Amino acid sequence: MDVAQPEAAHFIRRVLRHPDFDTHAKRMGVVIRASQSGLNVWRRKAEHEAHSDWKV
C-alpha cells in the first residue's frame, strides 16, 4: 500500500472490489501496489509491470 496508514483499509477494500482482482483466482500470482493514482501490478512470469486505473 502506497497510502497513509488511516487510508489502508479503504484501499484494501477498493482492491478487493476491483473487477480485475475480485476473486481469489484473479489475485493468485500477482503483486499489487495500490496508490491514489491507481494500481501497479506485477504478474507472475511477466517482464514488465502494468498500471491499472481505478474503476468506478
Secondary structure, 3 states (H helix, E strand, C coil): CCCCHHHHHHHHHHHHHCCCCCCHHHHCCEEEEEECCEEEEEECCCCCCEEECCCC
